[in-house]
């Protein structure tokens, strides 16, 4: 399915990109990590939906998600 000539999968990629960018506007490091983690999960989902799978997107964003989770749970 498409909206404005952009596929659903691409919209997920744009949402992930926007979420990660917005995370860097946060003044609180904890809020940054939470919003960034959500963006990373969207990127992982996006990487899985791409044909073929995009392992660099999946691996990088999974690693960043776990780094964020580590620091959020450490406190």
N, C-alpha and C positions, 0 to 999 in steps of 0.2 A: 504494500500500500504506500502511496505517496501523498505528501501534502506540500504544496508550493513547489512541486517538482523535486522534492527531497525525500528519500526513502526513510522509513521508520528507523532503520538501523543508523542512518546518518544523523537523525534527530537525537538519538541516544548519545552519539558521539559529541554532538554540539552541546547537549545538556551536561555531559561530563566535563567538557572543556570549560563551559561557563561556571560550573560549580567549583572546579579547581581554581580558576581565576578569581572568583569571588572570595574564596577562602583566604587569599593573600591580602584582602582588605580588612580582615579581622585584627583588632588591636590585641585581643587576648590570644595567647598561644594555644590554650585549650580549645577555644572556639575555632581557631584556624585548623587544628588537628581534626576536630569533629567534622567540620564542613569538608575539609580536604579528604577525609576518609570516605565520606559519602561520594565525592567525586571519583575517588579511586575505584570504589565498587561499581559505579556507573561505567568507568573505563574498562574494568574487567568484563562486565556484561557485554559491552560494545565489542571488545576483542573476541569474545566467544561467538558473537553473532556474525562477525565478518566471515566471508567465504573467500579463501580459506581462513582458518583461525589465525589470529595474529598473536603469536607467542610473545614477542617483545612487549606488546601492550599489556598482555595478561600478566607476565612475570614481573614487570616493573611496577605496575599498579598494585599487585598483590603484595609485593615487598614493601611498598610505601604504606599500604594499609596496615600491615603488621607492625611496622616501625611506629606509626601513629598510635596504634592500639597499645603497644608496649609503653610508650611515654604517658599515655592517658591513664593506664592502669597502674603505673608506677607511683603516681601521686596519691 
